[in-house]
Amino acid sequence: MEYTELADYPLPGGSLTAWVPEAAPDAWSLDPRRLSYMHVEHANRAAAEGDDWYSQWIGTAFLIERPLDGDVMGETMNRWYARHEAFRTSVTGGDTEAPQRITLPTESISISRRPMGDHLSSTEVFERINEYFNTAVSPLSWPHCVAVTVELDDRDDAFLVVFAADHTVMDAYTQVFAIKELTALYESVVTGTPDGLAEFGSYVDFSDAERAIGDQIRDTDDAVAGWSRFFAAADPDSPQPAPMPTFPVVRPSESDEAPTIIAERTPDRGFQATLSSWLLDADQTAAFNALCKDAGANMQAGIYTALSMAAAKLSGSGELRFINPIHTRSEMKWGEAAGWFVGIIPVHLRPQDATTFREAITSVAVSASDYKGVGAAPFAPIADLIGGDTTPPGLVVSYIDLRHADGADLWDARRARVLRSSTRNADEVYFWINRVPTGTNISSRFPTGPRADMVHRFISTFHQILTTVIAEGDLAYDHGVLDATKAS
């Protein structure tokens, strides 16, 4: 399963319907539970952007292999909203006042069916879904999660579900487990049998608990010391001189050879470039994982080592700094709750004096864990204490192993894909590297213009390092990997 923008998903033609939750204005009540730190920041940014807020959502697309029944779908959406308090909460406030939480009781929500066109072409389906999601989803206006269905013109035994949500009520894990969840709910309504889904706590409670943790953070805490140490370690002479990590400065190319892995989609004007490509197939992934274990580490350390080698090849230094998003589902009760259960930790990869992949992997694994402990505390109050760099990080790397997620073996058959909206052009570079049953893929967004060429070269070099290590069993840091693998 890939992680792409909606424009890269092969949407079918068909009849399009939106399923919109509604509630009476007087059903809302003020809620004393506080918003998470990221929720506050996100809402404030949306308020500051005002009418310019556009195209900032995440979501999922997948097939439900049943005929679409309108009454069943309406009840399915109602049950989905009832399961997750995060979907039934919102904020008041604006530019002049702090956002404050308001919530809805479960019984106050109804689902409205809104036809959006019959027998549309694939292009028309995309255009209508994209504009609907881009304009309807916001941290300041409820609902924060909306869904559409596409009744397929070429088959009547299945239909496509596509949903989009604001990040304040959803993270990557929510995107993934919603495939199983919505399918189970639909089946339950059709058959009248229990859905078999797990019970869980509320992200609203988690957010309030996170704020309580933040209230107790002091400048003597280990997490504060860790972030201070990370910021202090920024080297003005390195390819990444900023305290908050940036994409490394890539040296000019010595070759006119075109990159080999790039599958970039031409970005809309004013938006970042984006790509999604398969790094390794299932057999290559298994071989690489085995090699990493044989070298005394795991596949994540191997991925990090290959990133370090790409940095060394292109920037002259194997030391690489980035921000790593981590989930904060620290207790079983948060397991399948919808919400933004995400924190960040800094990573500073240091291969030390290693000269090959196998020599470096254990050093890289150790250095990658240096700041692991800071993730137990939210970053915002720490930044306030130390005056840390709170600007958006310039380089973010996420590695997730999703092979064992419920229903992962059915993702291909269900045409499942996790989605993100287009992102306005900015300096930051994001790499999402996912291991799934069919292999390992990379998704990225990055600036357009000259820096895009640097990212292209970095990803192609990273890919070729991985395939060369698998083929040869090892690779030297100073090996001319691009020249050595042109033929492949």
C-alpha positions in Angstrom: 0.0 0.0 0.0 1.4 3.4 -1.0 1.1 6.8 0.5 0.3 9.3 -2.2 -1.7 12.4 -3.1 -5.2 11.8 -4.4 -4.1 12.7 -7.9 -1.9 9.7 -8.0 -4.7 7.3 -7.0 -6.4 5.5 -10.0 -9.9 6.7 -9.2 -12.6 4.9 -11.2 -15.5 6.5 -13.0 -19.0 6.2 -11.5 -21.6 7.8 -9.4 -20.3 10.0 -6.6 -22.1 10.6 -3.2 -21.0 12.5 -0.1 -22.0 11.3 3.4 -22.1 14.4 5.6 -22.5 14.4 9.4 -24.8 17.1 10.7 -25.8 18.4 14.1 -28.0 21.2 15.4 -26.0 24.3 16.6 -27.5 24.0 20.1 -26.3 20.4 20.5 -22.7 21.7 21.1 -21.4 22.2 24.6 -18.2 23.7 26.0 -15.8 21.0 27.1 -13.1 21.7 29.8 -10.7 19.1 28.4 -7.8 20.9 26.8 -6.6 20.6 23.2 -3.3 18.9 22.5 -0.4 21.2 21.9 -0.3 20.3 18.2 -4.1 20.9 18.0 -3.7 24.4 19.4 -0.9 25.2 17.0 -2.8 23.8 14.0 -6.0 25.7 14.9 -4.1 28.9 15.4 -2.3 28.6 12.1 -5.7 28.0 10.3 -7.1 31.1 12.0 -4.2 33.2 10.9 -4.5 31.9 7.3 -8.2 32.6 7.2 -9.6 32.3 3.8 -6.3 31.1 2.4 -6.6 27.8 4.3 -6.9 25.2 1.5 -5.8 21.6 0.7 -4.5 20.4 4.1 -5.9 16.9 4.9 -5.1 13.3 5.1 -7.3 10.3 4.2 -7.7 6.8 2.7 -9.3 5.1 -0.3 -10.4 1.5 -0.4 -13.1 -0.9 -1.8 -15.9 -2.4 0.3 -16.8 -5.6 -1.6 -20.6 -5.3 -1.2 -23.2 -3.5 -3.2 -23.7 0.1 -2.0 -26.9 0.5 0.0 -27.6 4.1 1.0 -29.3 3.3 4.3 -26.6 0.9 5.3 -23.9 3.4 4.4 -25.6 6.2 6.4 -25.8 3.9 9.5 -22.2 2.9 9.0 -21.0 6.5 9.1 -23.2 7.2 12.1 -21.6 4.3 14.0 -18.1 5.4 12.9 -18.7 8.9 14.4 -20.2 7.3 17.5 -17.1 5.2 18.1 -14.7 8.1 18.0 -15.1 11.1 20.2 -12.4 12.9 18.2 -14.9 13.1 15.3 -17.5 14.7 17.6 -15.3 17.5 18.9 -14.4 20.9 17.5 -13.1 24.3 18.6 -14.5 27.9 19.1 -12.4 31.0 19.0 -10.4 32.8 16.3 -7.7 35.3 15.8 -8.4 37.2 19.0 -9.0 34.3 21.4 -7.5 31.0 22.2 -9.3 28.0 20.7 -11.6 26.2 23.1 -13.0 22.7 22.9 -16.6 22.0 22.2 -18.2 18.5 21.9 -21.3 16.8 20.6 -23.2 13.9 22.2 -23.4 10.8 20.0 -27.2 10.9 19.6 -27.1 14.5 18.1 -25.5 13.5 14.8 -27.3 12.5 11.6 -25.9 11.6 8.3 -27.0 13.5 5.1 -26.7 11.9 1.7 -25.6 14.4 -1.0 -25.3 13.2 -4.6 -22.3 14.7 -6.4 -22.9 13.4 -9.9 -23.9 10.2 -11.8 -21.8 8.2 -14.3 -18.8 10.6 -14.0 -15.5 10.0 -15.7 -12.5 9.2 -13.6 -11.2 12.8 -14.1 -14.6 14.2 -13.0 -14.6 12.0 -9.9 -11.1 13.3 -9.0 -11.9 16.9 -9.6 -15.1 16.8 -7.5 -13.6 14.8 -4.6 -10.4 16.9 -4.6 -12.2 20.3 -4.4 -14.7 19.0 -1.9 -12.0 17.7 0.5 -9.7 20.8 -0.1 -12.5 23.2 0.9 -14.5 21.2 3.4 -11.8 20.0 5.8 -10.5 22.5 8.3 -9.5 22.5 12.0 -11.9 25.3 12.5 -15.1 24.0 11.0 -17.0 20.8 11.8 -17.1 18.1 10.6 -13.4 17.5 10.6 -13.8 14.1 8.8 -15.9 13.7 5.6 -16.4 10.7 3.3 -17.6 10.0 -0.2 -18.5 6.8 -2.1 -18.1 6.0 -5.8 -20.5 3.4 -7.2 -18.5 1.8 -10.0 -19.7 1.8 -13.6 -18.0 -1.5 -14.3 -19.2 -3.6 -11.4 -22.1 -3.6 -8.9 -20.7 -5.9 -6.2 -18.3 -3.3 -4.7 -17.9 0.4 -4.2 -15.1 2.8 -3.4 -14.9 4.7 -0.1 -12.7 7.8 0.1 -12.5 9.8 3.3 -10.5 12.9 4.3 -9.8 14.4 7.7 -8.1 17.2 9.4 -4.9 16.1 11.1 -6.2 17.2 14.5 -8.5 14.2 14.5 -6.5 11.6 12.5 -2.9 10.2 12.2 -1.3 7.6 9.9 -2.5 4.7 12.1 -6.1 6.0 12.0 -5.8 6.1 8.2 -4.8 2.5 8.1 -7.1 0.8 10.7 -10.1 2.7 9.3 -10.0 0.3 6.4 -10.8 -2.7 8.6 -13.1 -0.7 10.8 -15.4 0.8 8.2 -15.6 -2.5 6.4 -16.5 -4.3 9.6 -19.1 -1.7 10.4 -20.7 -1.9 7.0 -20.8 -5.8 7.2 -22.4 -5.5 10.7 -25.2 -3.3 9.5 -25.8 -5.5 6.5 -25.8 -8.8 8.4 -27.1 -7.7 11.8 -24.2 -9.4 13.5 -21.7 -7.7 15.9 -18.9 -5.9 14.3 -16.2 -7.5 16.4 -14.2 -4.3 16.8 -12.2 -3.5 19.9 -13.1 -0.9 22.5 -10.8 2.0 23.2 -10.4 5.3 25.0 -10.9 8.8 23.6 -8.3 11.0 22.0 -10.0 13.9 23.7 -9.0 12.4 27.1 -5.5 11.7 25.8 -5.1 15.4 24.7 -6.0 16.6 28.2 -3.6 14.1 29.8 -0.8 15.3 27.4 -1.3 18.9 28.5 -1.1 17.8 32.2 2.3 16.2 31.4 3.4 19.4 29.7 2.4 21.4 32.8 4.9 19.4 34.9 7.9 19.7 32.6 10.9 21.4 34.2 14.2 22.5 32.7 15.9 19.7 34.7 14.0 16.9 32.9 15.9 14.5 30.8 13.7 15.3 27.7 14.7 19.0 28.0 18.4 18.1 28.3 18.0 15.8 25.2 16.6 18.5 23.0 19.1 21.0 24.3 21.9 18.6 23.4 20.5 18.0 19.9 20.2 21.7 19.1 23.7 22.3 20.5 25.2 19.6 18.3 24.3 21.5 15.1 27.6 22.1 13.3 27.8 25.4 11.3 30.4 23.7 9.0 28.2 20.6 8.2 25.8 20.2 5.2 23.0 20.7 7.8 23.9 23.8 9.8 20.5 24.7 11.2 19.6 23.6 14.8 16.3 22.3 13.4 17.3 19.8 10.7 17.3 20.8 7.1 17.9 18.8 3.9 21.6 18.4 3.3 23.4 20.6 0.8 23.9 18.3 -2.2 27.1 18.9 -4.2 26.8 19.5 -8.0 26.3 16.3 -10.1 29.3 14.8 -11.8 27.1 13.0 -14.2 24.4 13.8 -16.7 22.8 10.4 -16.0 19.1 10.7 -15.2 17.8 9.3 -11.9 16.5 5.8 -12.1 13.7 5.7 -9.5 11.8 9.0 -10.0 8.1 8.7 -10.5 7.3 12.3 -9.8 3.9 13.8 -10.6 4.0 17.3 -12.0 2.8 19.5 -9.1 0.0 21.9 -9.3 1.1 25.5 -9.5 2.2 26.7 -6.1 2.4 23.2 -4.5 5.3 21.0 -3.6 6.5 18.3 -5.9 5.6 14.7 -4.8 6.5 11.2 -5.7 5.9 7.6 -4.7 8.1 4.7 -5.7 8.8 1.2 -4.8 12.3 0.8 -3.3 12.3 -2.9 -2.9 9.9 -5.8 -3.8 8.9 -8.4 -1.2 11.9 -10.7 -1.9 14.4 -7.8 -1.9 12.9 -6.6 1.4 13.3 -10.0 3.0 16.9 -10.2 1.8 17.7 -6.8 3.1 16.1 -7.5 6.4 18.1 -10.7 6.7 21.3 -8.9 5.9 20.6 -6.3 8.5 20.0 -8.9 11.2 23.2 -10.7 10.2 25.1 -7.5 10.7 23.7 -7.2 14.2 20.8 -4.7 13.8 17.3 -4.4 12.3 15.9 -3.2 9.0 15.2 0.3 10.4 18.9 0.7 11.2 19.7 -0.6 7.7 17.4 2.0 6.1 19.0 4.7 8.2 22.5 3.5 7.3 21.6 3.7 3.6 20.3 7.2 4.1 23.6 8.1 5.8 25.5 6.6 2.9 23.5 8.6 0.4 24.3 11.8 2.4 28.0 10.9 2.4 28.0 10.3 -1.3 26.2 13.5 -2.2 27.1 16.0 0.5 30.4 14.7 1.8 29.3 13.8 5.3 27.6 10.6 6.5 26.2 12.4 9.5 22.6 13.1 8.9 20.1 15.0 11.2 16.3 14.8 10.8 13.1 14.8 12.8 11.3 11.5 13.2 7.5 11.4 13.9 6.6 8.8 16.5 3.2 7.5 17.7 2.2 8.4 21.3 -0.2 5.5 21.8 1.5 4.7 25.0 -1.3 2.6 26.5 -3.6 -0.2 25.2 -6.6 2.0 25.7 -5.4 4.4 22.9 -4.8 1.5 20.5 -7.6 2.0 17.9 -8.8 5.5 18.9 -8.9 8.0 16.0 -6.8 11.0 16.8 -3.5 12.7 16.2 -1.3 10.5 18.5 2.0 11.9 17.2 5.1 13.2 18.8 8.5 14.0 17.5 12.1 13.0 18.3 15.3 14.3 16.9 17.7 11.8 15.1 21.4 12.4 14.5 22.9 9.5 12.5 26.6 9.1 13.1 28.5 6.3 11.3 31.7 7.1 13.3 34.8 5.8 11.5 32.9 3.1 9.6 33.8 2.7 6.0 31.2 0.2 4.8 27.5 -0.5 5.3 28.1 -3.5 7.6 30.6 -1.6 9.7 28.3 1.4 10.0 25.0 -0.3 10.8 25.6 -0.8 14.5 27.0 2.7 15.0 24.1 4.2 13.2 21.6 2.1 15.2 23.1 3.3 18.5 23.2 7.0 17.4 19.6 6.7 16.1 18.5 5.8 19.7 20.4 8.7 21.4 17.3 10.8 21.7 14.6 8.1 21.8 13.7 9.0 25.4 12.6 12.6 24.6 9.5 11.3 22.8 7.6 10.7 26.1 7.2 14.4 26.5 5.5 16.9 24.2 7.9 19.2 22.3 6.0 22.5 22.6 6.5 23.1 26.4 10.2 22.0 26.0 10.7 24.5 23.3 9.2 27.2 25.5 11.6 26.4 28.3 14.8 26.3 26.3 14.0 28.8 23.5 14.5 26.0 21.0 14.0 26.3 17.3 10.3 25.8 16.8 10.4 26.5 13.1 9.1 23.6 10.9 11.9 21.1 10.4 13.5 21.0 7.0 13.9 17.3 6.9 11.5 14.7 8.3 11.9 10.9 7.9 9.4 8.3 8.9 10.0 4.6 8.8 7.0 2.3 9.6 6.6 -1.5 9.3 2.9 -2.1 8.5 3.1 -5.7 7.5 1.2 -6.9 10.6 -1.7 -4.4 10.5 -5.1 -6.0 10.5 -6.2 -6.7 7.0 -2.8 -5.9 5.4 -3.0 -9.0 3.3 -6.2 -7.7 1.6 -5.0 -4.1 0.8 -4.1 -4.9 -2.8 -7.4 -6.6 -3.5 -9.2 -3.7 -1.9 -7.2 -1.1 -3.9 -6.4 0.4 -0.5 -4.1 3.5 -0.3 -3.5 6.1 2.3 -3.7 9.6 1.0 -2.5 13.2 1.7 -3.5 16.5 0.1 -1.2 18.6 -2.0 1.0 20.9 0.1 1.9 24.5 -0.6 5.4 24.9 -1.8 7.8 25.2 1.1 11.4 24.4 2.0 10.7 21.2 4.0 11.5 17.7 2.7 9.5 14.7 3.9 10.4 11.0 3.4 7.8 8.3 4.4 9.4 4.9 4.0 6.9 2.0 4.6 7.5 -1.7 4.8 4.3 -3.6 3.7 3.6 -7.2 2.6 4.4 -6.4 -1.0 7.8 -4.7 -0.3 9.2 -1.3 0.7 8.1 2.0 -0.8 9.1 5.6 -0.4 6.8 8.6 -0.6 8.1 12.1 -0.6 7.2 15.7 -0.9 9.7 18.4 -1.5 10.3 21.9 -2.9 10.0 22.6 -6.6 12.8 24.3 -8.5 16.5 23.6 -8.2 16.2 21.8 -4.8 14.0 19.2 -6.4 16.9 18.0 -8.4 18.9 17.5 -5.2 16.0 15.4 -3.7 15.8 13.4 -6.9 19.5 12.5 -6.8 19.3 11.7 -3.1 16.4 9.3 -3.4 17.9 7.6 -6.5 21.3 7.2 -4.7 19.5 5.9 -1.6 17.6 3.3 -3.8 20.8 2.2 -5.6 22.7 1.8 -2.3 19.9 -0.5 -1.0 19.9 -2.7 -4.2 23.7 -2.8 -4.3 24.0 -3.8 -0.7 21.5 -6.6 -1.3 23.3 -7.8 -4.4 26.9 -7.5 -3.1 26.4 -8.1 0.7 28.1 -4.8 1.6 29.1 -1.5 0.1 31.9 1.1 0.9 30.8 4.6 1.9 33.1 6.1 -0.9 31.9 3.6 -3.6 30.8 5.3 -6.8 27.4 3.6 -6.5 25.7 5.7 -9.2 28.4 4.9 -11.8 28.5 1.3 -10.7 24.8 0.8 -11.1 23.9 2.8 -14.2 23.1 -0.3 -16.2 20.6 -1.5 -13.6 
